């Protein structure tokens, strides 16, 4: 049984004529001890997807499809069961730790809170567990007495990871966990996440706009555009030899070490993702696509095989553009 199975997930904000489709038929599978990265520009539906997995979206969102965590459908769980699953079965690391931590509460108290709420420890035992978790993420146990503003950005992010690990979840969802961190701290946080996944055989779903970071951290990558997965496959294959024009644009937007040409002239992509409330007909990427043909405007493209474990939603798959 897979740790996480997402089938035909659709998320819509509003209703009737004002309905806005943010996620449009996403399928994902994650096995224990593996790491799946989800990449895409801002506005492509990545964070909505992450929040939907634990039903953390506002009441205005309508979620359809299936989200199975260890075989149980998250969308049909009672609130009591869902409350038990959050933190204990699956936890989330939000981007921007300063906004996610309570500014007036000591970090030790915040890490201990899920332990106490879920009955995993007595107050005395929770203090010991907090010290253990802090040391596990590379912070001295004494930092439990600090307030968030007394920590650096990298230290606060480590606190968020410690909180996510507190109840020994089987799945961690990391939404842009290294945003706004300098490159040295970013590398430390990414190595820490990799080590924890390997040691504890947990599943990691990591979201980022940076395809290179995901390729270096994850086993598989899914590229998301306009609420859909347009490419999915082995991380290195997607990063280094993307078959979808959007995947290629994301990959080439960042200079590559050892490649002077890409450093001098990194290629990007003009324009922005479409407004979910006004999606173009056919393939949503065609207005920005450098290899679009007439057929791209007629119907949306479904994922199809493009190699071993590699699927792409593009009319050019199997032909030469």
C-alpha positions in Angstrom: 0.0 0.0 0.0 1.3 3.5 -0.9 1.8 6.0 1.8 -0.1 8.7 -0.1 -2.3 8.3 -3.1 -4.0 11.3 -4.8 -6.6 10.5 -7.5 -8.3 13.1 -9.7 -7.9 15.8 -7.1 -9.8 19.0 -7.9 -10.0 22.1 -5.8 -12.4 25.0 -6.7 -12.7 28.3 -4.9 -16.2 29.8 -4.9 -19.2 28.4 -6.7 -21.5 28.9 -9.7 -20.3 31.5 -12.2 -17.7 32.7 -9.8 -16.0 29.3 -9.4 -12.2 29.4 -9.8 -10.5 26.0 -10.5 -7.1 26.0 -8.6 -6.3 22.3 -8.9 -7.6 20.4 -11.9 -7.4 16.6 -11.8 -4.1 15.9 -10.1 -2.8 12.3 -9.6 0.2 11.6 -7.3 1.6 8.6 -5.5 4.2 8.6 -2.7 5.9 5.6 -1.2 7.3 5.4 2.3 11.0 6.6 2.5 10.7 8.4 -0.9 10.8 12.1 -1.8 8.5 13.7 -4.4 9.1 17.3 -5.5 6.3 19.5 -7.0 7.6 22.4 -9.0 6.0 25.4 -10.8 5.7 29.1 -10.8 3.6 31.0 -8.3 0.0 30.7 -9.1 0.2 27.2 -10.5 -1.7 25.5 -7.6 1.2 24.0 -5.6 0.3 25.4 -2.2 -3.4 24.7 -2.7 -2.5 21.1 -3.5 -0.4 20.9 -0.3 -3.1 22.4 2.0 -5.7 20.2 0.4 -3.9 17.0 1.5 -4.7 17.8 5.1 -7.9 19.7 4.5 -6.4 23.0 5.6 -8.1 25.1 2.9 -10.7 27.7 3.8 -14.4 26.9 3.8 -14.8 28.6 0.4 -12.8 25.7 -1.2 -14.5 22.7 -2.6 -12.3 19.6 -2.8 -13.2 16.6 -5.0 -11.4 13.3 -5.8 -9.5 11.0 -3.4 -6.7 11.7 -1.0 -5.6 8.4 0.7 -3.2 8.4 3.5 -2.2 4.9 4.4 -5.3 3.8 2.7 -7.7 6.1 4.5 -9.5 8.8 2.5 -8.7 12.2 4.1 -11.7 13.8 2.4 -14.2 11.5 4.1 -12.6 11.5 7.6 -14.6 12.9 10.5 -13.2 16.0 12.1 -12.1 13.9 15.1 -10.2 11.5 12.9 -8.7 14.3 10.9 -7.5 16.0 14.1 -5.7 12.8 15.1 -4.1 12.5 11.6 -2.7 16.0 11.6 0.8 16.1 13.2 0.6 12.4 14.1 0.0 10.9 10.7 1.1 13.8 8.5 2.6 17.2 9.2 3.4 20.3 7.2 6.3 22.7 7.2 5.1 26.1 6.0 7.2 28.6 4.2 8.1 31.7 6.2 8.7 30.2 9.7 8.5 33.7 11.4 4.8 33.9 10.3 4.1 30.3 11.3 5.6 30.5 14.8 3.9 32.3 17.8 5.9 35.4 18.4 5.1 35.6 22.1 5.6 31.9 23.0 8.9 30.1 23.6 9.9 27.7 20.9 10.1 24.8 23.4 6.4 25.3 24.3 5.4 25.4 20.6 7.3 22.1 19.8 5.7 20.5 22.9 2.2 21.5 22.0 1.4 18.7 19.4 2.9 16.2 21.8 0.5 17.3 24.5 -2.5 17.7 22.3 -2.1 14.2 20.9 -1.3 12.7 24.3 2.1 11.5 23.1 3.9 12.7 26.3 3.3 14.1 29.8 4.5 17.7 30.4 7.7 16.4 31.9 8.4 13.9 29.2 7.5 16.5 26.5 10.4 18.7 27.8 12.8 15.8 27.2 11.4 15.1 23.8 11.7 18.8 22.9 15.4 18.7 23.8 15.9 15.6 21.8 14.1 17.1 18.7 16.1 20.3 18.8 19.4 18.4 18.9 18.1 16.2 16.1 17.7 19.2 13.9 21.1 20.7 14.9 20.1 23.2 17.6 21.2 23.2 21.2 18.5 22.1 23.7 19.0 25.4 25.5 17.3 27.2 22.6 14.0 25.8 23.8 13.8 28.9 26.0 14.2 31.3 23.1 11.5 33.3 21.4 11.3 33.2 17.6 12.7 36.6 17.1 15.9 35.5 19.0 16.7 32.9 16.3 18.1 33.3 12.8 16.0 32.4 9.7 17.7 29.0 9.4 17.2 28.3 13.1 13.5 29.1 12.9 13.2 26.8 9.9 14.9 24.0 11.9 12.3 24.6 14.7 9.5 24.2 12.2 11.0 20.9 11.1 11.4 19.8 14.8 7.7 20.6 15.2 6.8 18.6 12.1 8.7 15.6 13.5 7.4 15.8 17.1 4.7 13.1 16.8 6.7 10.8 14.4 4.5 11.3 11.3 4.7 9.1 8.3 4.4 12.0 5.9 5.9 15.4 5.9 4.7 18.1 3.5 7.3 20.9 3.0 6.0 24.0 1.3 8.9 26.1 0.1 10.9 25.2 3.3 14.0 27.1 2.2 12.4 30.3 0.8 14.3 33.5 1.8 17.2 31.5 3.3 20.8 32.2 2.1 22.4 29.5 0.0 24.6 28.0 2.8 21.6 27.7 5.2 19.4 26.4 2.4 21.9 23.6 1.7 22.1 22.7 5.4 18.3 22.5 5.7 18.0 20.4 2.6 20.6 17.9 3.8 18.9 17.8 7.1 15.5 16.9 5.5 17.2 14.2 3.3 18.9 12.7 6.4 15.6 12.6 8.4 13.7 11.0 5.5 16.4 8.3 5.1 16.7 7.6 8.9 13.0 7.4 9.7 11.6 6.1 6.4 9.0 8.8 6.2 7.6 10.2 2.9 8.4 13.7 1.8 6.3 15.9 -0.5 8.4 19.0 -1.1 7.1 22.1 -3.0 9.3 24.7 -4.6 9.6 26.9 -7.6 13.2 25.9 -7.9 13.6 22.8 -10.1 17.3 22.5 -9.4 16.7 22.3 -5.6 14.1 19.7 -6.1 16.2 17.7 -8.5 19.0 17.6 -6.0 16.8 16.6 -3.1 14.0 14.4 -4.4 13.7 11.0 -6.1 10.9 12.1 -8.4 9.5 15.4 -9.7 6.1 16.6 -10.8 5.9 19.9 -12.8 2.7 21.7 -12.2 1.1 24.4 -14.5 -2.3 26.0 -14.3 -3.5 23.5 -11.7 -2.4 20.4 -13.5 0.6 18.1 -13.6 2.2 18.5 -17.0 5.3 16.4 -16.4 6.2 13.7 -13.9 9.2 11.4 -13.7 12.6 10.7 -12.2 14.1 13.9 -10.7 17.3 14.0 -12.8 15.4 13.1 -16.0 12.9 15.9 -15.6 15.5 18.4 -14.6 18.1 17.6 -17.2 16.0 16.4 -20.1 12.5 17.7 -19.6 10.1 16.7 -22.3 7.5 19.4 -21.7 8.3 22.9 -23.0 7.3 24.3 -19.6 9.6 21.8 -17.8 12.4 22.9 -20.1 11.8 26.5 -19.4 11.8 26.0 -15.6 15.0 24.0 -15.8 16.8 26.6 -18.0 15.7 29.6 -15.9 18.6 28.9 -13.5 22.3 29.1 -14.4 24.0 25.7 -14.1 27.4 25.3 -12.3 30.1 24.5 -14.8 28.0 25.7 -17.8 29.3 29.3 -18.7 26.7 29.7 -21.4 23.7 29.3 -19.0 25.4 31.6 -16.5 25.8 34.4 -19.1 22.4 34.0 -20.6 19.9 32.1 -18.4 16.7 31.5 -20.4 13.4 32.2 -18.8 9.8 32.3 -20.0 8.0 35.5 -20.9 4.6 36.2 -19.3 2.9 34.7 -16.4 0.7 31.6 -15.7 -2.9 32.2 -16.7 -5.5 33.5 -14.3 -7.3 30.3 -13.0 -10.6 32.2 -13.5 -9.9 32.7 -17.2 -8.0 29.7 -18.5 -7.3 29.6 -22.2 -8.9 26.8 -24.3 -7.0 23.7 -25.0 -3.6 23.3 -23.4 -3.3 26.1 -20.8 0.4 26.6 -21.6 -0.1 27.2 -25.4 -0.1 31.0 -25.2 3.4 31.0 -23.8 4.7 27.8 -25.6 7.5 28.3 -28.2 6.5 25.1 -30.0 2.7 25.4 -29.9 0.7 24.2 -32.9 -2.9 24.4 -33.9 -3.8 21.2 -32.1 -2.7 22.7 -28.8 -5.6 25.1 -28.8 -8.2 22.4 -29.5 -8.0 20.1 -26.5 -6.1 19.8 -23.3 -3.3 17.2 -23.3 -3.3 14.2 -21.0 -0.2 12.6 -19.4 1.3 10.0 -21.7 4.4 7.8 -21.5 7.7 9.5 -22.5 10.2 6.9 -21.1 10.6 4.7 -18.1 8.5 6.1 -15.4 8.3 9.5 -17.2 5.0 11.0 -18.2 4.3 14.2 -20.1 1.2 16.1 -21.1 2.3 17.5 -24.5 1.2 17.0 -28.1 4.8 16.7 -29.2 5.5 13.6 -27.1 6.4 10.9 -29.6 7.1 13.4 -32.4 9.7 16.0 -33.2 8.5 19.6 -32.6 
